[in-house]
Amino acid sequence: MIRILSFCLLIISQSAVGQTLLVLGDSLSAGYQMAIEKSWPSLLEPKLVGQGTVTKVVNASISGDTSGNSLDRLPALLEQHAPAWVVIELGANDGLRGFPPKKIRENLTKLITLSQESGAKVMLMQIQIPPNYGQRYSNAFADIYPELSKEMQIPLIPFFMEKVVMTEGWMMQDGLHPKAIAQPWIADFMQEHITPNL
C-alpha cells in the first residue's frame, strides 16, 4: 500500500513539474527596477493556473541577458524545471549592442532546439529595436523572428512593447523599460497570446 501511494505521489509530482511554463528573457520580463511579484510573468501565473493547464510559471529572465548568456544558462534550467513550455523573449540586448543578426539567429535557433529536445514546446516573441541603428540593421534584426517561427514551426508572439511605448506614463525615464503600472496589461496580453498555444 505504501509503495502504491509513493508511486502515485511520484506520478502527481512529475505531472505538476511537466506543466511548468518557463519564461526565458531579459529586463523586459525580469521586472526591471521593481519587486519581482509585480513583473508580468508573476502576474501571469495565476491567470494560467486558473485556466487549469499550467501549474507554475518560472521567470528565468535576467536583466541585461543576451541570447548567448541565456544559451549558457538554459541546459541547467531545463534540467531543474522540466518545463512543458518555454517562452523566449530575447535579442533586445544583442540588437542594442549591434551583434551580427546571423549570430543572434544562430543563438535563438540553439535555444529553440535545446528546449524542443527536452520535450518542451516553444513560443518565440518578436523583438524590435529602435530605428536609430539604421534601417538595414533594424530590418535584418526584426526579420529573424518571423523567419525562425516559420522555419522551426513555432508560434510567434507579438512584441508587447509596441503598445507600452505608445501609452503615456507606462515607460521609465530611460525610454527602454516598462513601469510597474504597465505589467498587468502585459500579463493580459501574454495570456491572450500564450493560451491558444498551450
Secondary structure, 3 states (H helix, E strand, C coil): CHHHHHHHHHHHHHHHHCCEEEEEECHHHHCCCCCHHHCHHHHHHHHHHHHCCCCEEEECCCCCCCHHHHHHHHHHHHHHHCCCEEEEECCHHHHHCCCCHHHHHHHHHHHHHHHHHCCCEEEEECCCCCHHHCHHHHHHHHHHHHHHHHHHCCCEECCCHHHHHHCCCCECCCCCCECHHHHHHHHHHHHHHHHHHC
